[in-house]
Amino acid sequence: QVQLVESGGGAVQPGGSLRLSCAASGFTFSTYGIHWVRQAPGKGLEWVTFIRYDGSNKYYADSVRGRFTISRDNSRNTLYLQMNSLRVEDTAVYYCAKDPRIAAADIYSYLDLWGRGTLVTVSS
Amino acid sequence: AIQLTQSPSSLSASVGDTVTITCRASQGISSALAWYQQKPGKAPKFLIFDASSLESGVPSRFSGSGSGTDFTLTISSLQPEDFATYYCQQFSDYPITFGQGTRLEIK
């Protein structure tokens, strides 16, 4: 079954850290770029970060650059999001989502497969 | 960053109606636009890419059109399962951006 499954969400205090994971199955993970997109409670979708299929290029939204780090382990079919210096405004459901293009060199695409998301709550 | 403005923000319609949602980009994006459907508590579902191409398995009552700065999503003969929130997304420029969403409710 083709799917993405996020994990690692939870409650953390401001300034804290959390690492999210996204496990892929049913497709050749190592040939697709993957995004993280978040959604604050009751709000719309916000793109967060993207990593190329081979991990060689990474892109970040201004709101998280310098605090979040995206990475991947293609041998484990898993994507990660290391989140440091968390703020209250980082509270959201975090989705991983797949680029449909094989071995794409850039970030410019739609997202054809989404995970169910994992909730991150930053609060004192 | 390219801003996407959806209108209306919400609308009410009845089963069997045809509705149109508009997405306007702050600058030209050619046809680099996608549409998603999201139901409460669920992940977004991909519907349309390149402004007018229907994803495999998506019912043909969904259609998209437009290019440049103005785009529309039309849902014909609304079904009960179509009541949800719809988002547009541009992938012409960095960073990728989404519209604020249009909530489609049952009248």
Interface residues (C-beta under 8 A of the other chain):
Chain A: H35 G44 L45 E46 W47 F50 Y59 A61 D62 Y95 A97 P100 I107 Y108 S109 Y110 L111 D112 L113 W114 G115 R116 G117
Chain B: A32 A34 Y36 K42 A43 P44 K45 F46 F49 E55 Y87 Q89 F91 S92 D93 Y94 P95 I96 T97 F98 G99 Q100 G101
